[in-house]
Amino acid sequence: MTRIQKQNMAWGYLFIFPAIIGLSIFIVAPMIFSLIVSFTDWDMVSSFHWVSFQNYSNILTDDINFWNSIKVTFFYAILQVPCVQIFAFLLANLLNSKIKGLSFFRTIFYIPSIFPFIAVAILWMFIYNPDFGLLNQLLGVFHIPPQDWLVSKSLVLPSLVFMSMWMSGGAMIIYLAALQGVPNHLYEAVEIDGGGRIRKFWHVTVPMLSPIIFFNSLMGLIGVMQTFNEAYVMTNGGPDKQTYFYLFMIYREAFTDGNMGYASALAWILFIILGGLSITIFKFSRNFVHYEAGGK
């Protein structure tokens, strides 16, 4: 390298040095520490006691909590991710049209995604309240009996999914930005061939936005597999552990029961699950993700 190239590289390392330090101290070091702790029975009070793979063995044989939380979390992910992504995608298509007051509507639909979740949870707990909640009041207009939205085992997960759809403004904005980058000549080509709005949507919009759909869906899946706030604030894992999500179980094991070694092992199992899911999805994504440049 020339002297100027070496100087540029030195300046580059200097500018990324704070990020590297932060990543090392707050991400890499705690991960290494948790990996070590996962092989102990540390309770955050007494000294470390090495138990080898005992925590992992106990986890895999725990039918009451571990496998139930896996089932609940995966079922919620299968229900939530498609609903949120489809709703955000269709909403972005509507907000991409030329109508009066478009900026106002875009703002209104985006604002819920930036609210603090605690405030959102309290708001929706009032909406879902079985005695005076707004939703049951609306059902009463149509002579439908009130429902126990957060207490019923069959309604609690759909209720949380509906709340997530209301907060899908972040995904909606990404879809909207991608829609505005679709070349108009592709739509014009469909019109020349006699195609209408439906053909434009399926043959132009969906293929052109498939990388964005893939990105939002993958990030949504990773996020929903780490669902915690809903269970902690709204349901406390109930009813009958129907919202006993995996991350909520990790929190309970670590900070309620004091089993930090067991909780660290749970966290590393989640890391392996998310890594395996991501690799699998990336492997099969080439079959349904279209890249305009033709690259894989």
C-alpha positions, -999 to +999 in steps of 0.1 A: +000+000+000+010+036-006+016+060+022-017+077+016-035+043+017-019+035+050-029+068+064-065+063+053-066+029+068-052+043+101-078+070+101-105+044+094-094+022+123-093+053+145-129+062+137-143+026+143-122+022+175-150+034+198-175+010+182-150-019+185-144-011+222-182-008+228-188-041+210-161-058+229-171-046+264-209-047+261-215-076+236-186-099+232-174-100+268-208-107+283-214-134+258-182-151+267-189-147+304-225-162+300-210-191+281-187-198+310-215-193+335-237-218+316-215-246+328-219-236+364-247-235+390-239-199+399-267-181+418-251-146+417-244-148+454-222-178+461-190-188+443-190-206+410-194-244+410-186-262+378-213-286+367-202-292+331-232-300+308-257-306+337-276-274+329-281-283+293-291-319+302-317-306+327-331-281+301-336-308+274-354-330+299-377-302+313-411-309+297-429-285+320-412-252+312-386-256+284-405-275+258-437-256+267-420-223+262-405-235+229-439-245+217-456-213+228-428-191+213-428-209+179-466-209+177-467-172+184-440-166+158-459-186+132-490-165+140-474-131+144-448-128+117-471-134+087-499-112+101-476-083+109-457-085+076-488-088+054-505-060+072-475-037+070-470-046+033-506-039+023-506-007+044-475+005+026-491-001-007-521+019+003-499+048+016-479+047-016-510+060-036-516+096-044-544+108-022-550+140-003-535+142+032-510+114+025-484+127+049-509+129+077-519+092+072-483+081+070-475+098+103-506+084+120-498+049+110-461+052+119-465+069+154-475+037+173-442+020+165-422+047+183-443+047+215-426+032+246-439-004+250-449+001+286-473+029+276-486+008+247-491-023+269-511-002+295-532+013+267-540-021+252-547-036+287-574-009+290-587-017+255-588-054+263-603-050+298-632-074+301-653-050+322-649-015+307-626-021+277-632-002+245-632-034+224-659-051+245-679-019+244-678-020+206-688-057+207-718-047+229-731-025+201-735-056+180-749-076+209-718-098+212-710-108+247-678-094+263-646-115+259-617-121+283-590-112+257-559-116+279-574-143+302-588-167+277-564-194+265-577-193+230-578-155+226-546-143+244-522-149+216-544-135+188-549-104+210-511-099+213-508-104+175-534-078+169-515-054+191-483-061+172-501-053+139-510-019+154-473-013+161-461-024+126-452+011+115-414+004+113-419-024+088-444-003+070-419+025+065-393+001+051-418-013+026-430+022+017-394+033+009-389+002-012-421+007-031-410+042-041-379+027-057-397+003-080-391+015-116-423+029-133-414+013-166-421-021-152-457-011-144-460+005-178-449-028-194-477-047-176-502-020-188-490-025-224-496-062-220-532-055-208-525-062-171-544-045-143-536-037-107-536-073-096-511-083-122-489-053-114-490-063-077-481-100-082-457-097-112-439-064-104-445-053-068-440-086-050-409-098-069-392-064-067-399-061-030-390-098-022-356-088-007-373-063+016-400-089+025-372-114+032-353-088+054-384-077+073-396-112+079-363-125+091-358-095+115-394-099+126-388-136+133-357-129+153-375-103+172-406-123+180-385-153+191-372-129+218-407-117+230-406-106+266-424-074+273-459-087+265-456-115+290-438-094+316-462-065+315-495-078+303-500-115+311-472-127+335-469-158+313-505-168+317-532-179+313-520-214+321-486-206+306-501-198+272-477-168+270-448-183+288-424-171+261-388-184+260-372-151+270-396-146+298-386-180+311-349-170+309-358-139+330-377-159+356-349-184+359-322-157+362-338-129+383-367-146+401-352-180+409-316-170+409-304-198+386-280-177+365-261-207+352-293-224+341-306-191+325-272-187+307-276-222+292-311-213+281-298-181+264-271-201+245-297-226+233-318-197+220-287-184+202-282-218+186-319-219+176-319-184+161-286-192+143-300-224+128-332-207+118-313-178+101-290-202+082-319-223+070-340-193+059-310-179+040-304-212+023-339-215+010-343-177+003-327-180-031-358-199-043-382-170-036-361-138-033-355-119-065-325-096-068-327-071-097-290-075-104-293-113-106-269-120-077-275-146-051 
